Structures are given as C-alpha cells and as structure tokens.
Amino acid sequence: MTDRALRTTLTGEIGAAVEAVPGVAFLRPGLGGRLRSALPRGASAANGGRAVPSGVRLSRPDEAGPWRVEIHVVARGHVRTLDVARDVARAVEVRLAGLLPGQEAPKVTVTVTGLV
C-alpha cells in the first residue's frame, strides 16, 4: 500500500471512529465541505470519489516515529466538551492500535471548535 493510500485509509477510519463517539455532532468541515453545495451533483472528489474527513489531519515526521493526529470536532451542547475530547482521543488511539499493531502510540490532539 502506498503512503498516500495508507493515509487516506487511516484518515477515513479515524473519521469513522470519531463520529461514533457519543457527544460528537460532526467533524469540522473544511473549505471543500463548505463549498460542496456549490458543486454540481455527481462531481467527484479528487481522490476517486471518496470524501476524506477534513476535521482529521494525519502526519508522521519520520517512518519510525509515531503518527500525529489532529482532530477538530463540533460537540453537542448537552455534554461536557472535556469528556468529548478525552473520548475522541481514546477512540482514535484504540482504532489506530487495532489498525497498526505493534507501532508506537499516536500523539492525538483534539480541538472542540464549536457546540450545537
């Protein structure tokens, strides 16, 4: 699997894990998500039609080091944002541990950008 394909797969898996956390309303949309309504119906994304979550940033400074994951979410107003942030970080750590067994634990940063 190429590095780009791996990143795309991991980003999608992380996005799914984050959205499953109770208290998460949605991942923060990026510019592409905000402009989606302006695109004609049937327009495909540059990555083959699959939408990559824009609220997930995944990087790895070197091949041997841990993954760095930045998550930006909008939380529901009836829950404590601290609890949501902790639960999101834990969900990402668990998902990556299952997908990449034996690798160093990722460094996860969660930012709650809004409440609904």
C-alpha positions, 0 to 999 in steps of 0.5 A: 500500500502506498503512503498516500493510500495508507493515509487516506485509509487511516484518515477515513477510519479515524473519521469513522471512529470519531463520529461514533463517539457519543457527544460528537455532532460532526467533524469540522468541515473544511473549505471543500465541505463548505463549498460542496453545495456549490458543486454540481451533483455527481462531481467527484472528489479528487481522490476517486470519489471518496470524501476524506474527513477534513476535521482529521489531519494525519502526519508522521515526521519520520517512518519510525516515529509515531503518527500525529493526529489532529482532530477538530470536532463540533460537540453537542451542547448537552455534554461536557466538551472535556469528556468529548475530547478525552473520548475522541482521543481514546477512540482514535488511539484504540482504532489506530492500535487495532489498525497498526499493531505493534507501532508506537502510540499516536500523539492525538490532539483534539480541538472542540471548535464549536457546540450545537 
